[in-house]
Structure formats: C-alpha cells, structure tokens
Amino acid sequence: MPSINKPINMYCDNSAAIIFANEPVIMKGAGHFLRRYHYVREQVETGEIKLIKAHTDDNLADPFTKALPRGMVIDHAKGIGLQLASSFMHTCD
C-alpha cells in the first residue's frame, strides 16, 4: 500500500500566514486568527506539513481565488494538469 511522505509540502503566497503558523507564541493583535490557524500550527509542530513560501505568480491555486489574465490562467491550469476543453475538439475534414 502506498504511503504519503511527510512532511507534506504546502505552498503559500502569504508570508504572514506562514509566520503565524510557524510561531508558537501569540502575536499582538492576532488573537482573532488563533482559531483559524490553530489546526495548521498543530500540523506544522507535529511535522505533518511544511509551509513553503511561493511567489504569487507561481501559486497554482490563484485561478481559483482571483481573476487572472488568460495567459496566467492557462499556465496555472497546465501546472495542475488541466486542459482547455477546446484542446480536445477537432474538426472533421
């Protein structure tokens, strides 16, 4: 049975989120984030996941979270293995 190699790399383009997840202390003004990031922080502490900084232009999840120029959408889609439906169409001669 295949197993998952740990830690699982998770790429994130938000530096603040990475800092919050990796810091064991409560940061001033960040109390409202604690519930939201507590699970991720626990997973980082136990070595289940590793957060890695990704430049926003290389973040493959971006097409799912914001509007991007067509070229970037196509590049990101290829990066996650998606193809445009038109690439499957062909004309009959």
N, CA, C and O atoms as a CHARMM CRD file, in Angstrom:
* protein
*
  372
    1    1 MET  N      0.85000  -1.17200   0.00000 PROA 1      0.00000
    2    1 MET  CA     0.00000   0.00000   0.00000 PROA 1      0.00000
    3    1 MET  C      0.89900   1.24000   0.00000 PROA 1      0.00000
    4    1 MET  O      1.80900   1.34400   0.82200 PROA 1      0.00000
    5    2 PRO  N      0.64700   2.18500  -0.92400 PROA 2      0.00000
    6    2 PRO  CA     1.48300   3.38600  -0.95800 PROA 2      0.00000
    7    2 PRO  C      1.28900   4.23900   0.28900 PROA 2      0.00000
    8    2 PRO  O      0.21000   4.27300   0.88100 PROA 2      0.00000
    9    3 SER  N      2.34600   4.91600   0.66400 PROA 3      0.00000
   10    3 SER  CA     2.24900   5.79700   1.82500 PROA 3      0.00000
   11    3 SER  C      2.58400   7.22300   1.40100 PROA 3      0.00000
   12    3 SER  O      3.15600   7.45500   0.33600 PROA 3      0.00000
   13    4 ILE  N      2.22000   8.15000   2.24300 PROA 4      0.00000
   14    4 ILE  CA     2.47500   9.56100   1.97600 PROA 4      0.00000
   15    4 ILE  C      3.75600   9.95100   2.69800 PROA 4      0.00000
   16    4 ILE  O      3.91200   9.70300   3.89300 PROA 4      0.00000
   17    5 ASN  N      4.67100  10.56400   1.95300 PROA 5      0.00000
   18    5 ASN  CA     5.90300  11.05100   2.57000 PROA 5      0.00000
   19    5 ASN  C      5.60100  12.31500   3.35800 PROA 5      0.00000
   20    5 ASN  O      4.92800  13.22000   2.86600 PROA 5      0.00000
   21    6 LYS  N      6.10200  12.36600   4.57500 PROA 6      0.00000
   22    6 LYS  CA     5.86200  13.52400   5.42500 PROA 6      0.00000
   23    6 LYS  C      7.17600  14.21500   5.71400 PROA 6      0.00000
   24    6 LYS  O      8.20200  13.54000   5.80500 PROA 6      0.00000
   25    7 PRO  N      7.19400  15.49900   5.85900 PROA 7      0.00000
   26    7 PRO  CA     6.02400  16.35900   5.85500 PROA 7      0.00000
   27    7 PRO  C      5.50000  16.60000   4.44400 PROA 7      0.00000
   28    7 PRO  O      6.23700  16.49900   3.46400 PROA 7      0.00000
   29    8 ILE  N      4.22200  16.91700   4.36600 PROA 8      0.00000
   30    8 ILE  CA     3.59300  17.28000   3.10100 PROA 8      0.00000
   31    8 ILE  C      3.88400  18.76100   2.87200 PROA 8      0.00000
   32    8 ILE  O      3.58200  19.59800   3.72300 PROA 8      0.00000
   33    9 ASN  N      4.47200  19.07900   1.72100 PROA 9      0.00000
   34    9 ASN  CA     4.77000  20.47600   1.40400 PROA 9      0.00000
   35    9 ASN  C      3.49700  21.19600   1.00000 PROA 9      0.00000
   36    9 ASN  O      2.76400  20.74400   0.12100 PROA 9      0.00000
   37   10 MET  N      3.24400  22.32400   1.65400 PROA 10     0.00000
   38   10 MET  CA     2.10900  23.18200   1.30700 PROA 10     0.00000
   39   10 MET  C      2.66900  24.53700   0.91100 PROA 10     0.00000
   40   10 MET  O      3.36900  25.18600   1.68800 PROA 10     0.00000
   41   11 TYR  N      2.35500  24.95300  -0.30200 PROA 11     0.00000
   42   11 TYR  CA     2.87600  26.21400  -0.82500 PROA 11     0.00000
   43   11 TYR  C      1.88100  27.33400  -0.55000 PROA 11     0.00000
   44   11 TYR  O      0.67700  27.17700  -0.75400 PROA 11     0.00000
   45   12 CYS  N      2.39900  28.46200  -0.08500 PROA 12     0.00000
   46   12 CYS  CA     1.55600  29.58600   0.32200 PROA 12     0.00000
   47   12 CYS  C      2.21500  30.88200  -0.13100 PROA 12     0.00000
   48   12 CYS  O      3.42600  31.04500   0.01400 PROA 12     0.00000
   49   13 ASP  N      1.42300  31.80900  -0.68200 PROA 13     0.00000
   50   13 ASP  CA     1.98800  33.09300  -1.10300 PROA 13     0.00000
   51   13 ASP  C      1.76400  34.18800  -0.06100 PROA 13     0.00000
   52   13 ASP  O      1.99500  35.36500  -0.33900 PROA 13     0.00000
   53   14 ASN  N      1.32100  33.81200   1.12300 PROA 14     0.00000
   54   14 ASN  CA     1.04300  34.77600   2.18200 PROA 14     0.00000
   55   14 ASN  C      2.08000  34.61600   3.29700 PROA 14     0.00000
   56   14 ASN  O      1.99500  33.69600   4.11100 PROA 14     0.00000
   57   15 SER  N      3.05500  35.52400   3.32100 PROA 15     0.00000
   58   15 SER  CA     4.13600  35.44300   4.31300 PROA 15     0.00000
   59   15 SER  C      3.61800  35.51400   5.74000 PROA 15     0.00000
   60   15 SER  O      4.11700  34.80500   6.61300 PROA 15     0.00000
   61   16 ALA  N      2.62000  36.36100   5.99100 PROA 16     0.00000
   62   16 ALA  CA     2.07300  36.49000   7.34800 PROA 16     0.00000
   63   16 ALA  C      1.45400  35.17500   7.81200 PROA 16     0.00000
   64   16 ALA  O      1.62100  34.79200   8.96900 PROA 16     0.00000
   65   17 ALA  N      0.74700  34.48600   6.93300 PROA 17     0.00000
   66   17 ALA  CA     0.13700  33.20500   7.30300 PROA 17     0.00000
   67   17 ALA  C      1.20700  32.18200   7.66000 PROA 17     0.00000
   68   17 ALA  O      1.03000  31.39800   8.59200 PROA 17     0.00000
   69   18 ILE  N      2.30900  32.18400   6.93000 PROA 18     0.00000
   70   18 ILE  CA     3.40500  31.25300   7.22300 PROA 18     0.00000
   71   18 ILE  C      4.02000  31.57800   8.57800 PROA 18     0.00000
   72   18 ILE  O      4.30400  30.67600   9.36500 PROA 18     0.00000
   73   19 ILE  N      4.22600  32.86200   8.85200 PROA 19     0.00000
   74   19 ILE  CA     4.79500  33.27100  10.14500 PROA 19     0.00000
   75   19 ILE  C      3.86600  32.86700  11.28500 PROA 19     0.00000
   76   19 ILE  O      4.32200  32.30300  12.27900 PROA 19     0.00000
   77   20 PHE  N      2.56400  33.14800  11.15500 PROA 20     0.00000
   78   20 PHE  CA     1.60800  32.78100  12.20800 PROA 20     0.00000
   79   20 PHE  C      1.61000  31.27700  12.45200 PROA 20     0.00000
   80   20 PHE  O      1.53900  30.83900  13.60000 PROA 20     0.00000
   81   21 ALA  N      1.68900  30.49200  11.39900 PROA 21     0.00000
   82   21 ALA  CA     1.64600  29.03600  11.54500 PROA 21     0.00000
   83   21 ALA  C      2.91500  28.48400  12.17600 PROA 21     0.00000
   84   21 ALA  O      2.87600  27.45100  12.84500 PROA 21     0.00000
   85   22 ASN  N      4.03800  29.16000  11.97200 PROA 22     0.00000
   86   22 ASN  CA     5.31600  28.66700  12.48100 PROA 22     0.00000
   87   22 ASN  C      5.69800  29.21900  13.84400 PROA 22     0.00000
   88   22 ASN  O      6.60800  28.68700  14.48100 PROA 22     0.00000
   89   23 GLU  N      5.03100  30.26900  14.31200 PROA 23     0.00000
   90   23 GLU  CA     5.36500  30.87800  15.59600 PROA 23     0.00000
   91   23 GLU  C      4.53700  30.26100  16.71700 PROA 23     0.00000
   92   23 GLU  O      3.30900  30.24600  16.63700 PROA 23     0.00000
   93   24 PRO  N      5.18800  29.75400  17.75500 PROA 24     0.00000
   94   24 PRO  CA     4.44800  29.14100  18.86500 PROA 24     0.00000
   95   24 PRO  C      3.83500  30.15900  19.82400 PROA 24     0.00000
   96   24 PRO  O      3.07600  29.77800  20.71600 PROA 24     0.00000
   97   25 VAL  N      4.14800  31.44100  19.65800 PROA 25     0.00000
   98   25 VAL  CA     3.64000  32.46200  20.57800 PROA 25     0.00000
   99   25 VAL  C      2.48100  33.21900  19.94900 PROA 25     0.00000
  100   25 VAL  O      2.30800  33.22200  18.73000 PROA 25     0.00000
  101   26 ILE  N      1.69700  33.85500  20.79300 PROA 26     0.00000
  102   26 ILE  CA     0.58800  34.68700  20.32600 PROA 26     0.00000
  103   26 ILE  C      1.14700  36.05700  19.95800 PROA 26     0.00000
  104   26 ILE  O      1.80400  36.70800  20.77100 PROA 26     0.00000
  105   27 MET  N      0.88600  36.48000  18.74800 PROA 27     0.00000
  106   27 MET  CA     1.36600  37.78500  18.29800 PROA 27     0.00000
  107   27 MET  C      0.33000  38.84700  18.64300 PROA 27     0.00000
  108   27 MET  O     -0.87400  38.61500  18.54100 PROA 27     0.00000
  109   28 LYS  N      0.81200  40.00700  19.05000 PROA 28     0.00000
  110   28 LYS  CA    -0.07400  41.11100  19.41400 PROA 28     0.00000
  111   28 LYS  C     -1.00500  41.43900  18.24800 PROA 28     0.00000
  112   28 LYS  O     -0.55800  41.59800  17.11100 PROA 28     0.00000
  113   29 GLY  N     -2.28900  41.53700  18.53600 PROA 29     0.00000
  114   29 GLY  CA    -3.26800  41.88600  17.51500 PROA 29     0.00000
  115   29 GLY  C     -3.69200  40.72800  16.63200 PROA 29     0.00000
  116   29 GLY  O     -4.45300  40.91700  15.68300 PROA 29     0.00000
  117   30 ALA  N     -3.20500  39.52800  16.93400 PROA 30     0.00000
  118   30 ALA  CA    -3.53300  38.38800  16.07900 PROA 30     0.00000
  119   30 ALA  C     -4.42400  37.37700  16.78900 PROA 30     0.00000
  120   30 ALA  O     -4.57400  36.24900  16.32000 PROA 30     0.00000
  121   31 GLY  N     -5.01400  37.76400  17.90600 PROA 31     0.00000
  122   31 GLY  CA    -5.84800  36.84100  18.66800 PROA 31     0.00000
  123   31 GLY  C     -6.99600  36.26900  17.86900 PROA 31     0.00000
  124   31 GLY  O     -7.36500  35.11000  18.05700 PROA 31     0.00000
  125   32 HSD  N     -7.57000  37.07100  16.97400 PROA 32     0.00000
  126   32 HSD  CA    -8.71000  36.58900  16.18600 PROA 32     0.00000
  127   32 HSD  C     -8.29000  35.55500  15.14500 PROA 32     0.00000
  128   32 HSD  O     -9.14500  34.86500  14.59000 PROA 32     0.00000
  129   33 PHE  N     -6.99500  35.43500  14.87100 PROA 33     0.00000
  130   33 PHE  CA    -6.51400  34.43400  13.92200 PROA 33     0.00000
  131   33 PHE  C     -6.33400  33.06200  14.56100 PROA 33     0.00000
  132   33 PHE  O     -6.27200  32.05300  13.86000 PROA 33     0.00000
  133   34 LEU  N     -6.25100  33.02200  15.86900 PROA 34     0.00000
  134   34 LEU  CA    -5.85200  31.78500  16.53400 PROA 34     0.00000
  135   34 LEU  C     -6.71900  30.59000  16.18300 PROA 34     0.00000
  136   34 LEU  O     -6.18200  29.53000  15.86200 PROA 34     0.00000
  137   35 ARG  N     -8.01600  30.71400  16.23100 PROA 35     0.00000
  138   35 ARG  CA    -8.87600  29.57300  15.91400 PROA 35     0.00000
  139   35 ARG  C     -8.65600  29.09900  14.48800 PROA 35     0.00000
  140   35 ARG  O     -8.60500  27.89900  14.21500 PROA 35     0.00000
  141   36 ARG  N     -8.53000  30.04500  13.60200 PROA 36     0.00000
  142   36 ARG  CA    -8.40800  29.73600  12.18500 PROA 36     0.00000
  143   36 ARG  C     -7.08900  29.01700  11.87100 PROA 36     0.00000
  144   36 ARG  O     -7.06200  28.11100  11.03800 PROA 36     0.00000
  145   37 TYR  N     -6.00000  29.41700  12.53300 PROA 37     0.00000
  146   37 TYR  CA    -4.69000  28.86300  12.21900 PROA 37     0.00000
  147   37 TYR  C     -4.22700  27.79400  13.19900 PROA 37     0.00000
  148   37 TYR  O     -3.16600  27.20200  13.00400 PROA 37     0.00000
  149   38 HSD  N     -4.99300  27.54000  14.23600 PROA 38     0.00000
  150   38 HSD  CA    -4.56000  26.58900  15.25600 PROA 38     0.00000
  151   38 HSD  C     -4.31000  25.20400  14.66800 PROA 38     0.00000
  152   38 HSD  O     -3.30100  24.57700  14.99000 PROA 38     0.00000
  153   39 TYR  N     -5.19600  24.72000  13.82300 PROA 39     0.00000
  154   39 TYR  CA    -5.02900  23.39100  13.22800 PROA 39     0.00000
  155   39 TYR  C     -3.76100  23.33500  12.38100 PROA 39     0.00000
  156   39 TYR  O     -2.98200  22.38800  12.48500 PROA 39     0.00000
  157   40 VAL  N     -3.55700  24.34500  11.54900 PROA 40     0.00000
  158   40 VAL  CA    -2.36200  24.36800  10.69900 PROA 40     0.00000
  159   40 VAL  C     -1.11300  24.42000  11.56700 PROA 40     0.00000
  160   40 VAL  O     -0.13800  23.71900  11.29800 PROA 40     0.00000
  161   41 ARG  N     -1.13800  25.24100  12.60000 PROA 41     0.00000
  162   41 ARG  CA     0.01000  25.34200  13.51100 PROA 41     0.00000
  163   41 ARG  C      0.31700  23.98700  14.14600 PROA 41     0.00000
  164   41 ARG  O      1.48200  23.60000  14.23900 PROA 41     0.00000
  165   42 GLU  N     -0.70800  23.26600  14.57900 PROA 42     0.00000
  166   42 GLU  CA    -0.50200  21.93400  15.16400 PROA 42     0.00000
  167   42 GLU  C      0.13100  20.98500  14.15300 PROA 42     0.00000
  168   42 GLU  O      1.02500  20.21100  14.49700 PROA 42     0.00000
  169   43 GLN  N     -0.32900  21.04500  12.91900 PROA 43     0.00000
  170   43 GLN  CA     0.20600  20.15700  11.88600 PROA 43     0.00000
  171   43 GLN  C      1.66800  20.48400  11.57200 PROA 43     0.00000
  172   43 GLN  O      2.46000  19.58600  11.28300 PROA 43     0.00000
  173   44 VAL  N      2.02200  21.76500  11.62800 PROA 44     0.00000
  174   44 VAL  CA     3.41700  22.16700  11.43200 PROA 44     0.00000
  175   44 VAL  C      4.25900  21.65000  12.59300 PROA 44     0.00000
  176   44 VAL  O      5.34000  21.10000  12.37900 PROA 44     0.00000
  177   45 GLU  N      3.77100  21.82400  13.82500 PROA 45     0.00000
  178   45 GLU  CA     4.50200  21.38200  15.01800 PROA 45     0.00000
  179   45 GLU  C      4.75500  19.88500  15.02100 PROA 45     0.00000
  180   45 GLU  O      5.82900  19.44000  15.42500 PROA 45     0.00000
  181   46 THR  N      3.77600  19.09800  14.57400 PROA 46     0.00000
  182   46 THR  CA     3.92400  17.64200  14.59500 PROA 46     0.00000
  183   46 THR  C      4.66400  17.11000  13.37000 PROA 46     0.00000
  184   46 THR  O      4.91100  15.90900  13.26400 PROA 46     0.00000
  185   47 GLY  N      5.01700  18.00700  12.44500 PROA 47     0.00000
  186   47 GLY  CA     5.76200  17.57600  11.26700 PROA 47     0.00000
  187   47 GLY  C      4.91000  16.97000  10.17200 PROA 47     0.00000
  188   47 GLY  O      5.43500  16.35800   9.24300 PROA 47     0.00000
  189   48 GLU  N      3.60400  17.13200  10.27200 PROA 48     0.00000
  190   48 GLU  CA     2.71200  16.60400   9.23400 PROA 48     0.00000
  191   48 GLU  C      2.80900  17.42500   7.95300 PROA 48     0.00000
  192   48 GLU  O      2.77700  16.88000   6.85000 PROA 48     0.00000
  193   49 ILE  N      2.92800  18.75200   8.11100 PROA 49     0.00000
  194   49 ILE  CA     3.02800  19.62700   6.94300 PROA 49     0.00000
  195   49 ILE  C      4.19500  20.58300   7.10800 PROA 49     0.00000
  196   49 ILE  O      4.64700  20.84800   8.22100 PROA 49     0.00000
  197   50 LYS  N      4.67300  21.09300   5.98800 PROA 50     0.00000
  198   50 LYS  CA     5.71600  22.11100   5.96500 PROA 50     0.00000
  199   50 LYS  C      5.22700  23.21100   5.03900 PROA 50     0.00000
  200   50 LYS  O      4.91100  22.95600   3.87700 PROA 50     0.00000
  201   51 LEU  N      5.16300  24.43900   5.55400 PROA 51     0.00000
  202   51 LEU  CA     4.71700  25.56600   4.74300 PROA 51     0.00000
  203   51 LEU  C      5.90800  26.16200   4.01300 PROA 51     0.00000
  204   51 LEU  O      6.94100  26.45300   4.61600 PROA 51     0.00000
  205   52 ILE  N      5.75300  26.33900   2.71800 PROA 52     0.00000
  206   52 ILE  CA     6.81700  26.86500   1.87400 PROA 52     0.00000
  207   52 ILE  C      6.30300  28.10400   1.15900 PROA 52     0.00000
  208   52 ILE  O      5.20300  28.09800   0.60700 PROA 52     0.00000
  209   53 LYS  N      7.10100  29.16800   1.16900 PROA 53     0.00000
  210   53 LYS  CA     6.72200  30.42100   0.50500 PROA 53     0.00000
  211   53 LYS  C      6.76200  30.23100  -1.00600 PROA 53     0.00000
  212   53 LYS  O      7.76100  29.77700  -1.56400 PROA 53     0.00000
  213   54 ALA  N      5.66500  30.58400  -1.65200 PROA 54     0.00000
  214   54 ALA  CA     5.57800  30.55300  -3.11300 PROA 54     0.00000
  215   54 ALA  C      5.29300  31.96900  -3.59100 PROA 54     0.00000
  216   54 ALA  O      4.44200  32.65800  -3.02800 PROA 54     0.00000
  217   55 HSD  N      5.99000  32.39900  -4.61100 PROA 55     0.00000
  218   55 HSD  CA     5.70500  33.71900  -5.18200 PROA 55     0.00000
  219   55 HSD  C      4.29100  33.69100  -5.73700 PROA 55     0.00000
  220   55 HSD  O      3.85500  32.67200  -6.27300 PROA 55     0.00000
  221   56 THR  N      3.58400  34.78200  -5.61800 PROA 56     0.00000
  222   56 THR  CA     2.18300  34.81900  -6.04800 PROA 56     0.00000
  223   56 THR  C      2.01500  34.44700  -7.52100 PROA 56     0.00000
  224   56 THR  O      0.98900  33.88100  -7.89700 PROA 56     0.00000
  225   57 ASP  N      3.01000  34.75800  -8.36400 PROA 57     0.00000
  226   57 ASP  CA     2.91700  34.39400  -9.78300 PROA 57     0.00000
  227   57 ASP  C      3.02700  32.89100 -10.00400 PROA 57     0.00000
  228   57 ASP  O      2.60800  32.38000 -11.04300 PROA 57     0.00000
  229   58 ASP  N      3.59400  32.18000  -9.02200 PROA 58     0.00000
  230   58 ASP  CA     3.77900  30.73500  -9.14300 PROA 58     0.00000
  231   58 ASP  C      2.76500  29.93400  -8.33900 PROA 58     0.00000
  232   58 ASP  O      2.82900  28.70500  -8.31500 PROA 58     0.00000
  233   59 ASN  N      1.83700  30.61000  -7.68400 PROA 59     0.00000
  234   59 ASN  CA     0.85300  29.93600  -6.83800 PROA 59     0.00000
  235   59 ASN  C     -0.23600  29.32700  -7.72200 PROA 59     0.00000
  236   59 ASN  O     -1.07700  30.04500  -8.26400 PROA 59     0.00000
  237   60 LEU  N     -0.21500  28.00900  -7.86200 PROA 60     0.00000
  238   60 LEU  CA    -1.13400  27.32900  -8.77600 PROA 60     0.00000
  239   60 LEU  C     -2.59300  27.43000  -8.35800 PROA 60     0.00000
  240   60 LEU  O     -3.47900  27.16200  -9.16900 PROA 60     0.00000
  241   61 ALA  N     -2.86400  27.80800  -7.11600 PROA 61     0.00000
  242   61 ALA  CA    -4.25300  27.93500  -6.66200 PROA 61     0.00000
  243   61 ALA  C     -4.86300  29.28200  -7.03000 PROA 61     0.00000
  244   61 ALA  O     -6.07600  29.45300  -6.90300 PROA 61     0.00000
  245   62 ASP  N     -4.06300  30.23600  -7.47900 PROA 62     0.00000
  246   62 ASP  CA    -4.57000  31.58400  -7.74200 PROA 62     0.00000
  247   62 ASP  C     -5.76300  31.65300  -8.68800 PROA 62     0.00000
  248   62 ASP  O     -6.65600  32.46400  -8.43800 PROA 62     0.00000
  249   63 PRO  N     -5.84500  30.86000  -9.76100 PROA 63     0.00000
  250   63 PRO  CA    -7.02700  30.97400 -10.62800 PROA 63     0.00000
  251   63 PRO  C     -8.33400  30.65600  -9.90100 PROA 63     0.00000
  252   63 PRO  O     -9.40900  31.04400 -10.35800 PROA 63     0.00000
  253   64 PHE  N     -8.24600  29.95800  -8.78200 PROA 64     0.00000
  254   64 PHE  CA    -9.44200  29.60700  -8.02000 PROA 64     0.00000
  255   64 PHE  C     -9.81400  30.68800  -7.00900 PROA 64     0.00000
  256   64 PHE  O    -10.88700  30.63400  -6.40700 PROA 64     0.00000
  257   65 THR  N     -8.92500  31.67500  -6.82000 PROA 65     0.00000
  258   65 THR  CA    -9.16500  32.68400  -5.79400 PROA 65     0.00000
  259   65 THR  C     -9.28500  34.10300  -6.32000 PROA 65     0.00000
  260   65 THR  O     -9.77300  34.98400  -5.61200 PROA 65     0.00000
  261   66 LYS  N     -8.84500  34.34000  -7.56000 PROA 66     0.00000
  262   66 LYS  CA    -8.91600  35.70000  -8.10600 PROA 66     0.00000
  263   66 LYS  C     -8.84100  35.67100  -9.62300 PROA 66     0.00000
  264   66 LYS  O     -8.43700  34.68100 -10.23200 PROA 66     0.00000
  265   67 ALA  N     -9.24100  36.77800 -10.20600 PROA 67     0.00000
  266   67 ALA  CA    -9.18600  36.89700 -11.66200 PROA 67     0.00000
  267   67 ALA  C     -7.73700  37.08900 -12.10200 PROA 67     0.00000
  268   67 ALA  O     -6.99300  37.86800 -11.50700 PROA 67     0.00000
  269   68 LEU  N     -7.35300  36.37400 -13.14000 PROA 68     0.00000
  270   68 LEU  CA    -6.00700  36.47800 -13.69400 PROA 68     0.00000
  271   68 LEU  C     -6.09500  36.66800 -15.19800 PROA 68     0.00000
  272   68 LEU  O     -7.10200  36.31800 -15.81200 PROA 68     0.00000
  273   69 PRO  N     -5.03500  37.22500 -15.79900 PROA 69     0.00000
  274   69 PRO  CA    -5.01600  37.31000 -17.25600 PROA 69     0.00000
  275   69 PRO  C     -5.06000  35.90700 -17.87200 PROA 69     0.00000
  276   69 PRO  O     -4.58500  34.94700 -17.26600 PROA 69     0.00000
  277   70 ARG  N     -5.62600  35.79200 -19.06700 PROA 70     0.00000
  278   70 ARG  CA    -5.81600  34.49800 -19.72600 PROA 70     0.00000
  279   70 ARG  C     -4.52700  33.66300 -19.77200 PROA 70     0.00000
  280   70 ARG  O     -4.55600  32.46100 -19.50800 PROA 70     0.00000
  281   71 GLY  N     -3.41900  34.29100 -20.10000 PROA 71     0.00000
  282   71 GLY  CA    -2.15600  33.55500 -20.19100 PROA 71     0.00000
  283   71 GLY  C     -1.76000  32.90200 -18.88200 PROA 71     0.00000
  284   71 GLY  O     -1.28700  31.76600 -18.86700 PROA 71     0.00000
  285   72 MET  N     -1.95500  33.62100 -17.77600 PROA 72     0.00000
  286   72 MET  CA    -1.61600  33.05700 -16.46400 PROA 72     0.00000
  287   72 MET  C     -2.57100  31.93100 -16.09300 PROA 72     0.00000
  288   72 MET  O     -2.15800  30.93700 -15.49600 PROA 72     0.00000
  289   73 VAL  N     -3.84700  32.08000 -16.44600 PROA 73     0.00000
  290   73 VAL  CA    -4.82000  31.01400 -16.16100 PROA 73     0.00000
  291   73 VAL  C     -4.41000  29.74500 -16.90000 PROA 73     0.00000
  292   73 VAL  O     -4.43400  28.65500 -16.32700 PROA 73     0.00000
  293   74 ILE  N     -4.03600  29.88200 -18.16400 PROA 74     0.00000
  294   74 ILE  CA    -3.62700  28.71800 -18.95600 PROA 74     0.00000
  295   74 ILE  C     -2.36900  28.08800 -18.36300 PROA 74     0.00000
  296   74 ILE  O     -2.29900  26.86600 -18.23700 PROA 74     0.00000
  297   75 ASP  N     -1.37500  28.89900 -17.99800 PROA 75     0.00000
  298   75 ASP  CA    -0.14200  28.37200 -17.40100 PROA 75     0.00000
  299   75 ASP  C     -0.42000  27.65500 -16.08500 PROA 75     0.00000
  300   75 ASP  O      0.10800  26.57000 -15.84400 PROA 75     0.00000
  301   76 HSD  N     -1.25300  28.26100 -15.22700 PROA 76     0.00000
  302   76 HSD  CA    -1.57700  27.64300 -13.94300 PROA 76     0.00000
  303   76 HSD  C     -2.37200  26.35100 -14.14900 PROA 76     0.00000
  304   76 HSD  O     -2.14300  25.36300 -13.45300 PROA 76     0.00000
  305   77 ALA  N     -3.29500  26.36000 -15.09500 PROA 77     0.00000
  306   77 ALA  CA    -4.09100  25.15900 -15.37300 PROA 77     0.00000
  307   77 ALA  C     -3.18700  24.01600 -15.82300 PROA 77     0.00000
  308   77 ALA  O     -3.35700  22.87900 -15.38500 PROA 77     0.00000
  309   78 LYS  N     -2.23100  24.31300 -16.69100 PROA 78     0.00000
  310   78 LYS  CA    -1.27500  23.28100 -17.12700 PROA 78     0.00000
  311   78 LYS  C     -0.47500  22.76200 -15.93600 PROA 78     0.00000
  312   78 LYS  O     -0.18500  21.57000 -15.84200 PROA 78     0.00000
  313   79 GLY  N     -0.12200  23.67400 -15.02400 PROA 79     0.00000
  314   79 GLY  CA     0.65500  23.30100 -13.85000 PROA 79     0.00000
  315   79 GLY  C     -0.04800  22.30500 -12.94500 PROA 79     0.00000
  316   79 GLY  O      0.60800  21.53200 -12.24700 PROA 79     0.00000
  317   80 ILE  N     -1.38700  22.31500 -12.94600 PROA 80     0.00000
  318   80 ILE  CA    -2.12600  21.35000 -12.12300 PROA 80     0.00000
  319   80 ILE  C     -2.75400  20.24800 -12.96800 PROA 80     0.00000
  320   80 ILE  O     -3.57000  19.46300 -12.48400 PROA 80     0.00000
  321   81 GLY  N     -2.35800  20.20300 -14.24000 PROA 81     0.00000
  322   81 GLY  CA    -2.79900  19.09900 -15.09400 PROA 81     0.00000
  323   81 GLY  C     -4.12400  19.30000 -15.79900 PROA 81     0.00000
  324   81 GLY  O     -4.68000  18.33800 -16.32800 PROA 81     0.00000
  325   82 LEU  N     -4.65500  20.52200 -15.82500 PROA 82     0.00000
  326   82 LEU  CA    -5.91300  20.78300 -16.52000 PROA 82     0.00000
  327   82 LEU  C     -5.64000  21.20900 -17.95300 PROA 82     0.00000
  328   82 LEU  O     -4.58100  21.75800 -18.25700 PROA 82     0.00000
  329   83 GLN  N     -6.59900  20.95300 -18.82800 PROA 83     0.00000
  330   83 GLN  CA    -6.50300  21.38200 -20.21900 PROA 83     0.00000
  331   83 GLN  C     -7.80000  22.07200 -20.60000 PROA 83     0.00000
  332   83 GLN  O     -8.86400  21.76400 -20.06300 PROA 83     0.00000
  333   84 LEU  N     -7.69900  23.00600 -21.53200 PROA 84     0.00000
  334   84 LEU  CA    -8.89900  23.65800 -22.03300 PROA 84     0.00000
  335   84 LEU  C     -9.73400  22.64500 -22.80500 PROA 84     0.00000
  336   84 LEU  O     -9.18800  21.80100 -23.51700 PROA 84     0.00000
  337   85 ALA  N    -11.04200  22.72500 -22.66900 PROA 85     0.00000
  338   85 ALA  CA   -11.92800  21.80900 -23.39200 PROA 85     0.00000
  339   85 ALA  C    -11.69300  21.90600 -24.88800 PROA 85     0.00000
  340   85 ALA  O    -11.81200  20.91000 -25.60100 PROA 85     0.00000
  341   86 SER  N    -11.35800  23.09700 -25.37000 PROA 86     0.00000
  342   86 SER  CA   -11.12900  23.27700 -26.80400 PROA 86     0.00000
  343   86 SER  C     -9.94000  22.46500 -27.30700 PROA 86     0.00000
  344   86 SER  O     -9.84800  22.18400 -28.50100 PROA 86     0.00000
  345   87 SER  N     -9.03300  22.08500 -26.41400 PROA 87     0.00000
  346   87 SER  CA    -7.88000  21.29200 -26.84800 PROA 87     0.00000
  347   87 SER  C     -8.27800  19.86500 -27.21300 PROA 87     0.00000
  348   87 SER  O     -7.50000  19.14900 -27.84400 PROA 87     0.00000
  349   88 PHE  N     -9.48200  19.44500 -26.82100 PROA 88     0.00000
  350   88 PHE  CA    -9.95700  18.10400 -27.15100 PROA 88     0.00000
  351   88 PHE  C    -10.80600  18.08400 -28.41300 PROA 88     0.00000
  352   88 PHE  O    -11.13200  17.01900 -28.93700 PROA 88     0.00000
  353   89 MET  N    -11.16000  19.26300 -28.89200 PROA 89     0.00000
  354   89 MET  CA   -12.03300  19.34800 -30.06200 PROA 89     0.00000
  355   89 MET  C    -11.20700  19.33600 -31.34200 PROA 89     0.00000
  356   89 MET  O    -10.10500  19.88200 -31.39900 PROA 89     0.00000
  357   90 HSD  N    -11.76000  18.71000 -32.35000 PROA 90     0.00000
  358   90 HSD  CA   -11.10800  18.73000 -33.65000 PROA 90     0.00000
  359   90 HSD  C    -12.18400  18.82800 -34.72800 PROA 90     0.00000
  360   90 HSD  O    -13.34200  18.47500 -34.50800 PROA 90     0.00000
  361   91 THR  N    -11.78600  19.30000 -35.85600 PROA 91     0.00000
  362   91 THR  CA   -12.75100  19.43800 -36.94800 PROA 91     0.00000
  363   91 THR  C    -12.66300  18.23600 -37.86700 PROA 91     0.00000
  364   91 THR  O    -11.60300  17.63200 -38.02700 PROA 91     0.00000
  365   92 CYS  N    -13.78200  17.90100 -38.46100 PROA 92     0.00000
  366   92 CYS  CA   -13.81700  16.79900 -39.42500 PROA 92     0.00000
  367   92 CYS  C    -13.48300  17.36200 -40.80000 PROA 92     0.00000
  368   92 CYS  O    -14.00200  18.40700 -41.19200 PROA 92     0.00000
  369   93 ASP  N    -12.64000  16.68500 -41.50900 PROA 93     0.00000
  370   93 ASP  CA   -12.27400  17.14500 -42.86100 PROA 93     0.00000
  371   93 ASP  C    -13.24300  16.66700 -43.89100 PROA 93     0.00000
  372   93 ASP  O    -13.08100  16.96400 -45.07500 PROA 93     0.00000
